């Protein structure tokens, strides 16, 4: 007996020799030395009574007629009759594909009388556990036959109780095809998606093309796999693996999007900081020029660049910490300016006639005159000199330490973490997936007669 199974149609096909034994006392004859049994062809079957046996879960069946009808009738002198027929039957087999492709299916074929109840006919297995014999040479492309078991059932129907025989055959799916065609390619596609982590983050076309290609390839692989299976509503084990692979390649694409977004935000922060720094420097220089003008003309109203301040507050929107730091620095510059003004005033008070004498004298006197004039406010010191007098750079320059990161993470850090996180997580998933599904998919039907055992 050979068999095959189709997961899409949820059926299996048997090519078998179907033999029935029954006794009919009307066909007894006297035993002769050379005549103990009669062997006749199919043409005599319609001349005697035969059981109306049919297969309950049959879809299609046909007799073999090459080169003649493959059946015979053997009648013993005791009235015992043997009818042997070669049949090919396609029977329905509801399959549980929850663990596909690591599943095992238990398909059955049921034999019953169509019209005779149990009061007329009772079916039994003629040779006990050896009544069903499976050829050891049976070979299937996607399955291997693990064994079979036999049952005797009393079926209660609306027309009465019927005797029924059932033969269950356990098939175990071979995973070689799915490993080569699905599991290994999908794993390699995931590994290929990791190549983008080692590419320069400025190579946008290469990284985007690699991510989109792997996502589309996984989508095609998932569609082709499900097209060869029945449309079921529950999740199969292969769906879990393909979904995880799809998630990994999609996460690789999202990883580059996060790298680009982080780099963009960091660059925006840098540009905003440089603009704030520039505007703060212009504002400081303007206030310093205004303080020098006050020293030259104490009665004049100091002029402040209001438009410049408004532009700073409107367009750049500096943070409160930067504004406070700029204000502190401006106060420090004003204090230094007042200190120089006081020093110049004291110097002129001590030597009231020095400027007049030195202005017409030698080079030494002329140098002191220029210094006094500069200290009095005629020629103000440059801003660099004021920064040196203050003793250190403005405090807001220290913000440059954190401008290359956002939330403590830089764009290059995301790639570095992904190079480790993605392979480790995918490896852990594979270990868990194969250990769990290979363990729970091992189901051995009790009372199973293994193939090859007597």
VOVO-459586 format. One record per atom (N, C-alpha, C): x, y, z. Coordinates in pm, whole numbers, plus 32768, in hexadecimal, padded with zeros to 4 digits. Layout:
// VOVO-459586
XYZ;...
//
This chain:
// VOVO-459586
80557F898000;800080008000;8058807C8000;804080D57FA5;808981537F9F;802781C47FB8;805A82347FE3;800182A38008;804783277FEE;7FF5838E7FE2;802884157FD4;7FC684768012;7FF484F08033;7F9F85508078;7FAC85D88035;7F3D86218032;7F3986A67FF8;7F0787078061;7F5E87638094;7F3187BD80FF;7ECF882780D0;7ED0884A804F;7E7688B1801F;7DE6887C801C;7DD488067FDF;7D4E87CB7FD7;7D2887808056;7D88876F80AF;7D728725812B;7D39869B810F;7D82864F80C0;7D5C85C580A4;7DDB8573808F;7DCA84F18083;7E3A84998067;7E09842A800B;7E6783EF7FC5;7E47838B7F60;7E8783067F85;7E36829C7F7A;7E6482157F98;7E5B81C07F1A;7EC481787F00;7EC281117E97;7ED1808D7EE0;7E6680407EE4;7E657FCD7F3F;7E227F547EFF;7E3C7EE27F3E;7DF57E667F1F;7D8D7E527F8E;7D107E5B7F67;7CA27E517FC7;7C697DC47FC2;7C757D7B8030;7C4A7CEF8036;7BDB7CDF809D;7B707C9B8074;7AFF7C8180CC;7AEB7BE980D7;7ACD7BBF8152;7AB17B32816E;7A247B2781A7;79D97ACB8175;79567AAC81B1;79327A1B818F;78CE79EA81CF;78A2795E81BC;7814795C8188;77FF79098122;777A78F780E7;7762786080DB;771178268135;76FA77948132;76BF776480AF;768177B78065;7644778E7FE7;76AC776A7F7E;772977957F94;7792777B7F32;77EE77077F59;77C276B67FBC;781276407FDF;780B75D87F6F;7878758D7F65;787C751F7F06;78D274B17F3F;78C1743C7F09;790C73C77F39;799E73D37F12;79F273B57F73;7A8273BF7F5D;7AB0734C7F05;7AFE736A7EA5;7B3873087E4A;7BD073087E5E;7C12729C7E3E;7CA472997E51;7CEC730A7E07;7CBE73297D94;7CFF73937D48;7CAD74147D45;7C47741D7D9A;7BF074937D97;7BC874B87E25;7C1275137E5F;7BF275457EE4;7BB975D27EE0;7BD4761B7E75;7BA576A57E69;7B9176C77DD7;7B40772A7DC5;7B25775C7D40;7B5577EC7D35;7BA078097CCE;7BD078917CB4;7B9478BE7C31;7B4079247C3A;7AF979557BC4;7B1579E87BB1;7AF47A1A7B3C;7B0F7AA67B1C;7A9F7B027B47;7AAE7B817B1F;7A507BE87B4A;79C67BD67B0D;79BD7B887AA0;793C7B797A60;78DA7B297AB4;790B7ADC7B16;78B47A8D7B6C;78887AD87BE9;78BF7B4D7C02;78A07B957C7D;780E7BBF7C80;77DA7BE37C0E;774F7C107C09;76EC7B9C7C13;771C7B207C16;76C47AAC7C1D;76AE7A7B7CAC;76FA7AB07D0A;76EC7A867D96;76D47B027DEB;76B37AE77E69;769E7B547EC7;77267B877EF7;77367C0A7EFD;77AF7C4B7F31;77867CBA7F91;77D87CD77FF6;77B87D448053;77B87DCB800C;77617E23803A;775A7EAB8000;77B67F0A804C;78357EE8804A;78997F368096;78B87FB8804B;78C680238099;78F080A3805F;794E80E980C2;7992814E8091;79F2819A80E3;79AF821D810B;79A58232818D;795682A181C2;799083288198;7A12833A81A5;7A5183BD8189;7A9183C280FF;7A5F837480A4;7A958371801C;7A6E83EE7FCF;7ACC84257F83;7AB184907F24;7AA384597E96;7B0884107E6D;7B0583CF7DEA;7B4483457DF8;7B1A82EA7DA1;7B5382647D9F;7B3E82297D14;7B9881D17CED;7B8881917C6B;7BCE810A7C6E;7B9A80AE7C19;7BD480297C09;7C3F802F7B9D;7C9D7FD47BA8;7D077FC97B43;7CDF7F5C7AE0;7CE67F7C7A60;7CB97F2079F8;7D237F04798E;7D9F7F1B79AB;7E0A7EFD794A;7E587E82797F;7E627E1A7931;7E277E0778AC;7D9A7DCB78B6;7D7A7D9B792B;7CF47D6A7949;7CCC7DA279D1;7C507D8C79F8;7C247DBD7A7B;7C787D7C7AE8;7CB37DD37B3D;7D0C7DA17BA6;7CBA7D747C1F;7C747D067C11;7C2B7CC97C7F;7C137C367C61;7C037BEB7CCA;7BE47B5C7CB9;7B8C7B307D2C;7B517AB97D1C;7AF77A7D7D7E;7B2579EF7D99;7B3979CE7E15;7B6779497E3D;7AFF790D7E9C;7ACD78957E76;7A6478527EC3;7A9C77CD7EF5;7A9F77BA7F78;7ACA773C7FB4;7A5576DA7FBA;7A7476587FCB;7A0C75F27FD1;79B575FF804D;79E8764A80B3;799A765F812D;793776D28120;7938771680B2;78E07788809E;791F780E80C1;799C780D80EA;79E3788A8108;7A0F78CB8084;79FF794E8081;7A1779988005;7A7D7A088020;7AD77A177FC2;7B397A857FC5;7B287AD67F45;7B177B587F58;7B137BB47EE6;7B857C177EF4;7BDA7C1F7E90;7C4D7C787E92;7C417CDB7E1F;7C517D5D7E3F;7C437DC97DDD;7CB87E297DED;7CEA7E587D7F;7D4D7EC37D84;7D047F487D70;7D147FA37DD3;7CCD80227DD2;7D2F80957DE6;7D0A81057DB1;7D4D81847DCF;7CE481E37E04;7CF6820C7E82;7C91825A7EC8;7CD082DD7EF6;7C8883487EDE;7CAC83CA7F17;7C4683EA7F83;7C7583F07FFF;7C1D84048073;7C3D848880B7;7BD884C180F3;7BEB853F813A;7C3D852881B9;7C8E858C81DA;7CE285858253;7CEF8610828D;7C97863682EA;7CA586B9832C;7D2C86C28373;7D76872C8355;7DFE873A8388;7E0687AC83EB;7E598797844E;7E79880084AF;7F048835848D;7F0788AF8454;7F8588E98424;7FC0894D8487;7FA0893E8505;7FD3899C8569;806A89978574;80A489208565;813589118572;8179890184E9;81338922847E;816D891783F8;81ED896B83ED;825A893583B3;826C88B58371;82A8884983CA;829D8857844B;82CF87F184A7;825D879C84DC;81F28793848F;817A875184BE;817986BE8497;8120867584D3;810185EB84AF;806985E184A4;803A859C843D;7FAD85928421;7F7E85038431;7F0784F5846B;7EC98472847E;7E50846A8420;7E64842883B0;7DFA8417834D;7DBB838C835D;7D3F8381833B;7CF683038352;7C9F82E582D9;7C7E826582CF;7C1E8237826B;7BBC81DA82B2;7B3B81F0829A;7AD281A782E0;7A85814F827F;7A6A80D382AB;7A26806F8259;79A2804B829E;793880498250;78B48033828B;78557FFA8222;77ED7FB38250;77847F8481F7;77237FF781DD;76FC80048160;76A68073813D;7615805D8168;75E47FE3815F;75567FCB817B;75397F6B81EC;75997F13820E;75817EAE8275;75AD7EE382FD;75547ED5835F;75747EFE83E8;75C07E8F842F;75DB7EA784AE;76287E4684FB;75DB7DC48511;75597DC88507;750A7D4C8513;751D7CF2849A;75507D29842C;75667CDC83B2;75FA7CBC839B;76517D2183AA;76E07D0F838E;77327D5183FD;77997D0A8425;77FC7D438481;78867D378441;78CC7DA6843C;79537DA98403;79B97D958472;7A1B7D3F8456;7A8C7D2984B2;7B0B7D20845E;7B7D7D3684A2;7BFE7D288460;7C207C93845A;7C3E7C6383E4;7C4D7BD283CE;7CC97B998410;7D367BE98416;7DB57BB3844A;7DE97C0584BF;7D927C40850B;7DBB7C8C8581;7E0E7D05855C;7E7E7D1985A4;7ED37D8E858B;7F1D7D868507;7F227D0E84CC;7F657CFE844B;7F057D0B83D6;7E8B7D3683F1;7E2A7D438385;7E507DB28325;7E8F7E1B8357;7EBD7E8B8305;7F547E8282FC;7F877E7B8285;80177E72826F;80427EE1820F;80A27F2C823A;80D77F9A81EA;815D7F7081B1;81727F888133;81EE7F6180F2;82637FAF812D;82CF7F698146;83477FAB817B;838D80018112;836C7FEE8095;83AC8039802A;836180BA8008;82F980DA8055;82AC81528035;830481CD8048;82FF82277FE7;835282A07FEB;82FF83157FB8;82F9837F8006;82AC83F67FE3;830A846F7FE0;82EF84D17F8B;834A85447F81;8349859F7FFB;82D585B2803D;82CD860E80AD;82AD85CB8131;8289854B812D;8263850581A7;82AB848081B1;82AE844F8229;82D583C58240;826C8386829C;824E8308827F;81E782C282CA;8226828C834A;81EE82B783B9;8225828B843A;81E982068465;816881F4844F;812681788478;809081838467;80498120849C;7FB8811F8491;7F7C80DC850C;7EFB80EC8519;7EB080A68582;7E23808A854F;7DE48027858A;7D627FF7855B;7CF9800B85C9;7C808023859C;7C11803885F9;7B947FF185C5;7B3F7FC98623;7ABB7F938604;7A557FEF8644;79FB802685F4;79A0808E8622;791080638608;78B880898664;78298077864F;77ED81018634;77C8811985BA;7795819C8591;76FD819F859F;76CF820285EC;763F82118602;760C828285A9;75B8825D8548;758082BD84EA;74E882BF84F6;74A9831784AC;7417832284B4;73D082A7847E;7414825C8426;73D781E383ED;73FC81658439;744A817284A3;746E80FE84F2;750080FF8519;752B80938558;75B680838582;7601802F851B;7674805E84F5;76C2801C848D;774C7FF984C3;777C7F898493;78027F5D84B6;78677FA2845A;78D17FD78496;793380258449;79C080008474;7A197FF98413;7AA77FE3842C;7AF380618404;7B5780858454;7BA780FD8438;7C3A80DA843F;7C82810A83DE;7D1480FC83DB;7D51818683DA;7DA281A5843E;7DE28228844A;7E76821A842A;7EA6827383D7;7F32827283AD;7F6F82F783D4;7FE082F18418;8024836B8444;8094838E83E2;808D840B83B1;80F284418357;814584A983A2;81C684A6838D;8220850B83C5;825D85588351;825185DD8357;827F863082E7;8317863982E5;8350862F826E;83E0863F825E;840086D3824F;84628703829C;847F879182A0;84EC87BE823F;8528875F81F8;8598878381A1;857587EE813B;850287E080FC;84D988428096;84C888CC80D4;848788D48146;846A89558183;84E8899681BE;8546894581EB;85C4897D821A;861089BE81A6;8613897A8135;866089AC80C3;861B8A21807F;85978A1B8074;854E8A7E8025;851A8AF48076;850A8AE580F9;84CA8B4F8147;85218B7C81BC;85458B208215;85878B488291;86118B848277;86648B3E822B;86EC8B718213;86E98BF281C1;869D8BFC8153;86998C7C810A;86668CF0815F;85FE8CDB81B0;85CB8D488202;86328D73826A;867B8D1382A4;86E58D398301;87548D8882BF;87788D618244;87E08DAB81FD;87B18E3781D6;87328E4681B7;86FE8ECB8199;870B8F268213;86F08EEF8289;86FF8F3E8304;87918F668317;87ED8F0982FE;887C8F29830E;88A68F9482A9;88728F8D8230;88948FF281CB;8865907D81F6;87F390838239;87C291058265;881D914682CC;887090F68310;88CD912F8373;894491738333;895B915E82B2;89CE919B826F;89C492328277;894B92688279;893A92FA827C;8973933882FB;898192E98366;89B9932083E1;8A4C934583D2;8A9193058374;8B1F9320835F;8B36938682EF;8ACF93AE82AA;8ADF94148243;8ADE949F8281;8B1C94FB823B;8B1F95858269;8A8F95BA826F;8A6F95FF82DC;89E6962F82E8;89C7969E8283;8A2C96D08243;8A13973181D8;89F096F08153;8A04966C8148;89E2962480CC;894E960280CE;88FC966880C0;886B965680C9;883495FC805C;8856960B7FDC;881C95B27F75;883B951F7F8D;88B795017FB4;88DC94757FC8;88909437803D;8889948080AD;884894488123;87B1943D8110;8774949E80D2;86E4949880BB;86C294298058;870F941D7FEC;86F593B57F8A;8705932B7FC8;876B9318801C;877F9297805D;870C927780BA;86DE92D88106;866F92BF8162;85ED92A1811A;85CD92EE80B4;855092D9806B;85549254801F;85C892307FE7;85D391B37F9D;85BC913B7FF8;85F6913B806E;85E490CB80CA;855390C280FB;851391338112;84879131813C;842E90F780CE;844391228053;83F290EF7FE4;840E905B7FCB;848A90307FDA;84AB8FA27FC8;84658F4D8030;84658F7980AC;841F8F2E8115;83898F2B80FB;83528F9780CA;82C38F9980AB;82A28F34803E;82F58F2D7FD6;82E08ECC7F6C;82ED8E3D7F9E;834E8E247FF3;83638D9E8029;82EC8D72807F;82B78DCD80CF;82438DAC8123;81C98D8F80CB;81B48DDD8064;81418DC8800C;814A8D447FC2;81BF8D237F8F;81CF8CA57F46;81C08C2D7FA1;81EA8C39801D;81DB8BCA807C;81498BB2809F;80FF8C1B80BB;80728C0C80E0;801B8BE4806A;80458C027FF2;7FF58BDB7F7D;7FF38B447F69;80568AFD7F9D;805C8A6B7F91;80188A258005;7FD28A6F805A;7F908A3780CF;7EFE8A5D80CF;7EAA8A128114;7E1C8A37811C;7E0B8ABA8169;7DA18B00814A;7D848B828189;7D498B698214;7D9E8B678275;7D748B4C82FE;7D818BCC8350;7D378BD083BE;7D2F8C4A840D;7D908C4D8482;7DCD8BDC84A4;7E298BDB8516;7EB98BE684E6;7F128C008545;7F9F8C198527;7FEB8B958523;803A8B8484BA;808E8B0F84AE;811B8B3084E2;81678AC684FD;81EE8ADD8530;82468B2384C9;82328B06844A;82828B4983E3;825A8BDC83D9;81DD8BFC83FA;81B48C8883FC;81FD8CD58469;82148C9484DA;825D8CD58547;82EB8CF6851A;832B8C9684D8;83B68CAD84AD;83BE8D1A8442;83658D1283DE;83698D758373;83428E0083A7;82E58E058406;82C08E868440;83368EC2848D;83808E6D84D5;83F58E9F851D;84608ED184BC;84768E89844D;84D78EB783E9;84AA8F3A83A9;84288F44838C;83F58FC18353;8406903483B6;83ED901A8434;83FF90818499;849190AE84A2;84EE904F8495;857C9071849E;85A790C98428;857E90A783AD;85A790F8833B;855F917F833D;84E39182836D;849D92018377;84DC925883E4;850792198452;854C926484BB;85D1929C848A;861592538430;8691928783F7;8677930583A4;86089306835C;85E5937D8310;85C093F1836D;857693D483D5;8551943B8436;85CC946E8480;862F94158494;86AA943F84D8;86F094AD848B;86F694A18407;8736950B83BB;86E2958B83BE;865F957C83C1;860A95F383CE;8625963B8452;863895EE84BD;8657962C853E;86E1966D853D;8741962E84F5;87C6966A84E9;87BD96EF849F;877496F18431;8765976E83E6;871C97D98435;86B597B2847F;866B981384CF;86C3984C853E;870E97F48581;8767982385EB;87D1988185B5;880D985D8541;887398B58505;8836993C84DF;87BC993A84AD;877A99B78489;87619A0E8503;873199D1856F;87169A1C85E8;87979A558624;88019A058620;88829A358655;88B49AAA8602;88A79AA2857E;88D49B108529;88809B8E853F;87FD9B7B8556;87A89BEE8573;87D09C3085F6;87F29BE18659;881E9C1886D9;88A19C6386C9;88FA9C2C8677;89799C718660;89619CF7861C;890F9CF885B3;88F49D75856D;88B09DDA85C7;88529DAE8618;880E9E098672;886F9E4186DA;88C69DEC870D;89269E1B8771;89879E808735;89B99E6386BB;8A159EC0867C;89D29F468660;89509F418639;89099FBE8620;88F6A00D86A2;88D19FC6870D;88C2A009878F;8947A04287BE;89B19FF887AA;8A36A02787D4;8A5EA0A48786;8A40A0A28703;8A63A11686B1;8A14A19186DB;8991A17E86F2;893EA1EE8719;8963A22387A3;8988A1C887FD;89B3A1F38882;8A34A243887A;8A8EA21B8821;8B0CA2648812;8AF3A2EF87DA;8A97A2F78774;8A78A37A873C;8A36A3D387A4;89DFA39B87F4;899CA3E8885C;8A00A41A88C3;8A60A3C688EA;8AC6A3ED894D;8B1CA45E8918;8B44A4528896;8B97A4BC885D;8B49A53F8855;8AC6A5368832;8A75A5AF882C;8A67A5F388B3;8A53A5A3891D;8A49A5DD89A3;8ACCA61A89CF;8B3CA5DC89A7;8BBFA61389CB;8BD5A6988986;8BAFA6A28903;8BBCA72188BC;8B65A78A88FC;8AEBA7608926;8A92A7BF8968;8AC9A7F289EB;8B0DA79C8A38;8B48A7C88AB8;8BBAA8298A9F;8C07A8138A31;8C72A8718A11;8C39A8F989E8;8BC8A8F8899F;8B89A9768979;8B54A9BF89F3;8B27A9778A56;8AF8A9B78AD2;8B6DA9FC8B17;8BE2A9BA8B14;8C57A9F78B53;8C7FAA778B0A;8C74AA798A82;8C97AAF08A38;8C31AB5E8A4B;8BB1AB3B8A4E;8B45AB9D8A5D;8AE7AB6D8AC9;8B02AB948B49;8AAFAB5F8BB7;8A20AB8B8BAB;8A02ABFF8B6A;8978AC2E8B64;8928ABEA8AF7;896AAB9D8A9C;8922AB5E8A2D;88DCAADF8A5D;886DAAC88A1E;8820AA4E8A40;8862A9D789FD;8880A96D8A49;88C1A8F78A0C;8865A8B589A7;88A3A88D893C;885AA84D88CE;8870A7B788D4;8801A76E88D0;8809A6DA88D4;87CCA6A28854;8806A63D881E;87D0A60187A2;8751A5B287BD;86DEA60087C8;8660A5BC87E9;8636A55C8779;864BA58886FE;8623A5308691;8671A4AC8692;86EFA4B786B7;8742A43F86BF;8712A3E5872E;86EBA42087A0;86BBA3CE8810;8638A38B87E9;85E1A3D587A7;8561A39B877E;8576A328871C;85D1A33886BF;85EFA2CC8660;8623A25186A8;8673A264870C;86AAA1F48759;863BA1A987A1;85E2A1F587DF;8579A1B3882D;850FA17587D2;84FFA1AB875B;8493A17C8705;84BBA10386B3;8530A1098673;8551A0A38612;85A2A031864C;85F9A04B86A8;86539FE386D9;861E9FA18757;85CC9FE787A4;858D9FB0881E;85F39F668873;865A9FA888A7;86BE9F6388F8;867F9F2F8977;86BC9ECD89AE;868A9E928A2B;86A39EF38A9E;865D9EDA8B0B;86669F328B7F;86F29F328BB8;87349EBA8BB4;87BB9EB38BEB;881D9F078B9A;880C9F058B14;88679F538AC0;88509FE78AD4;87CEA0128ADF;87B0A0A08AF5;87E9A0CF8B7A;87DBA07B8BE1;880FA0A18C64;88A6A0AB8C60;88E6A04C8C19;8978A04F8C0F;89A6A0CC8BC4;895FA0F08B59;8982A1688B0D;8970A1E58B61;8905A1E88BAE;88EDA25C8C04;895BA26A8C6D;8984A1F78CA8;89F1A1FD8D0B;8A71A22D8CCC;8A8CA1FF8C52;8B06A2298C0F;8B01A2BE8BED;8A8BA2EE8BC4;8A7DA37E8BA7;8A93A3D28C23;8A5EA3A48C95;8A74A3EC8D13;8B07A3F08D37;8B4DA37E8D1C;8BDDA37B8D39;8C28A3DF8CE2;8C02A3E98C61;8C44A4498C09;8C28A4D88C35;8BACA4F48C62;8B8CA57A8C90;8BDDA59D8D0D;8BEDA53B8D65;8C3DA5568DDE;8CCCA5738DB9;8D04A5278D5B;8D8EA5438D30;8D9BA5CB8CEF;8D34A5F28CA3;8D37A6758C62;8D37A6E48CCA;8CE2A6D58D31;8CE0A73B8D9C;8D65A73E8DE6;8DA3A6C78DF5;8E25A6C38E38;8E8DA7108DE8;8E91A7028D64;8EF0A74C8D12;8ED4A7E18D15;8E56A8048D15;8E34A8938D1C;8E63A8D18D9E;8E52A8858E0B;8E7EA8B78E8E;8F15A8C58E93;8F5AA8628E59;8FEDA8698E59;901BA8E18E08;8FDAA8F68D92;9004A9698D41;8FE9A9ED8D87;8F79A9F78DCF;8F59AA738E16;8FBDAA8C8E85;8FE2AA258ECF;9044AA388F3A;90CCAA608F02;90EFAA258E91;9170AA478E56;9173AAD88E2B;9107AB098DF0;9103AB958DC7;90FEABF28E3E;90C4ABC48EAB;90BFAC1A8F22;9146AC298F63;9195ABC18F5F;9217ABCA8F9F;9279AC218F4F;926FAC1F8ECF;92CBAC6B8E79;9279ACC78E21;9245AD2E8E58;91F1AD868E07;923EADCE8D9B;92BDADE68DB2;9309AE318D4D;9360ADD88CF9;935BAD548D14;93B5ACFA8CCB;9394ACF18C39;9313ACF48C1C;92EDACE58B90;931AAD5C8B3F;930CADD68B7A;9336AE4D8B2E;93CBAE508B18;9417AE268B7D;94A7AE2A8B6F;94D8ADBE8B11;94A0AD478B22;94D2ACD88AD1;94A2ACE18A41;9436AD2B8A2C;9405AD3589A3;9465AD81894B;94AEADD98988;950FAE238935;959AADF38948;95B3AD91899C;963AAD6189BB;9663ACF08963;96BEAC9589A1;96F8AC278956;969AABB28947;96DCAB408919;968DAACA88FA;964EAA8C8972;9693AA9189EA;965AAA558A62;95DBAA998A89;95DDAB1E8A89;9566AB698AAE;94F6AB508A4B;9519AB4389CC;94B1AB2A8968;9470AAA3897D;94BFAA3D89A6;9486A9B989C1;9426A9BE8A34;944DAA098A9F;93EFAA148B10;9374AA5E8AE7;937DAABB8A8C;9307AB058A5F;92A7AAAA8A13;92DEAA5389BD;9287A9F68973;9244A99589D0;928FA9668A36;9252A9088A95;91E5A94B8AE2;91FBA9C98B0D;9195AA118B59;911CAA2B8B03;9135AA4D8A84;90C3AA658A2B;9073A9E58A17;90B7A9748A07;9071A8F789F3;9023A8D08A6E;905FA8E68AE7;9018A8C58B63;8FA5A9228B7A;8FACA99A8B47;8F3EA9F98B5B;8ECAA9DE8AFE;8EE0A98A8A9C;8E70A9658A46;8E7BA99889BA;8EE9A9E28997;8EF6AA12890F;8F0BA99E88AF;8F5EA93D88D4;8F76A8C58883;8F5CA84E88DD;8EECA80A88CE;8EC7A79A8925;8F15A71D8903;8F30A6CC8968;8F79A64E8950;8F21A5EE8901;8F5DA59788B3;8F10A5368864;8ECCA4D188BF;8E64A48B888A;8E1FA42888DF;8E79A3B9890F;8EDEA39288BC;8F38A32888E9;8F80A3518968;8FA5A3D08970;8FE8A3FE89E9;8F8AA3F88A60;8F0CA4188A4C;8EACA4128ABA;8E9AA3828AEA;8E9EA3218A89;8E92A2968AB3;8F0AA26B8B04;8F82A29D8AE0;8FF9A27A8B2D;8FF4A2B98BB7;8FBCA3328BBE;8FB1A3738C40;8F52A3278C9A;8EE4A2F78C5D;8E84A2AC8CAD;8EC0A22D8CE5;8F27A1F78CA5;8F6DA1848CDE;8F4BA0FF8C9D;8EDCA0F18C52;8EB7A0728C13;8E56A08E8BA2;8E3DA0258B50;8DDFA0308AE2;8D51A0358B18;8CF1A0638AC7;8C66A0668AF4;8C369FDB8B19;8BE49FD08B83;8BB99F4C8BB1;8B6A9F008B4A;8B1F9F438AED;8ACB9EF88A91;8B1B9EAC8A2A;8B9D9EC48A1D;8BEE9E7589C1;8BFF9DE689EF;8BEB9DC98A70;8BFB9D428AA4;8B8F9CE38A71;8B229D148A37;8AB79CBF8A04;8AE39C6B898E;8B559C8B8951;8B839C3E88DF;8BA29BAD8903;8BB39B8C897F;8BD29B0389A7;8B5F9AA38986;8AE19ACD898E;8A6E9A75897B;8A249A8D88F8;8A5B9ADD889F;8A149AFA8824;8A139A8587C3;8A6F9A2687CD;8A7599B58772;8A1B9942879C;89D099518807;897998E68838;88EE991E8852;888D98C58847;880598E68869;87CF987B88C7;87AE98A4893F;8787984289A3;87F897E989CF;8872981989C6;88E797CB89ED;891597678984;88D99767890C;88FB970888A3;891797558823;8985973387E3;89A897718764;897F971586F2;897697468676;895196EF8606;89AF967985F4;8A30968E8609;8A8D961D85FB;8A7995B6866A;8A4B95E186DF;8A309582874B;89BE95238726;895A955586DE;88EA94FF86B6;891A948F865C;897294AE85FE;89A9944585A8;89FE93E385F8;8A4C94168656;8AA193BC86A7;8A4C935D86FA;89E59391873A;898D933A878A;894492D68731;891A930086BA;88D092A68662;892792348631;89A8924A861D;8A0191E085F0;8A07916C8653;89EC918886D0;89EE91208737;896190F18759;8905914E8766;887E912D8794;883390D6872F;883990F586B0;87ED90AA864C;881E90198641;88A18FFD862F;88CB8F708628;88AF8F2286A7;88C28F60871B;88AA8F178798;88168EF687A7;87BE8F54878C;87308F3A879A;87008ED28735;87318ED586B9;87078E728656;873B8DE78679;87B48DDF86AE;87E98D5E86D9;87998D25874D;87788D7787AE;87268D48881E;869C8D1B87EF;86628D648790;85E08D3B875C;85E98CB38718;86518C9B86C8;86608C1A8684;866E8BA886E8;86BC8BBD8750;86CB8B5487B5;86468B3387F7;85FE8B998820;857C8B848861;85188B458800;85198B738784;84B78B418722;84CA8AAC870A;85448A8286EB;855B89F586C8;854D899A8741;857989C687B4;856C8971882C;84D9895C884F;848C89C7884E;840089BC8878;83AE896C8812;83B7898F8793;8361894E8731;838A88BF8715;840A88A18717;843288168703;840687BF8778;83FC87FA87ED;83D287AD8863;833B87968863;82ED87FF884D;825C87F08858;822087AD87DE;826987A7876E;8232876886F6;824886D186F4;8292869C8754;82A8860B8759;823185C7879B;81D4859B8749;815C8558877A;815984CA8741;815784678799;815083DC8770;80C983A4879A;808083758738;7FFA83408753;800782BE87A1;7FBA82AD880C;7FC2822E8858;7F8C81B98805;7FBC813F8827;7F9480C287E4;7FB580C68750;801E810C872C;80448118869F;809F80A3867A;807C8062860C;80D27FF885D5;8134803A8577;81B3803E85A1;821980848553;8235803D84D2;825E808C8470;827B805583EC;82F37FF883F6;82E57F7F83BE;83517F1D83BF;83497EBB8430;82F77ED78497;82E87E798506;827A7E1684E5;82887D9E851B;82277D3384FE;81AB7D478554;
//
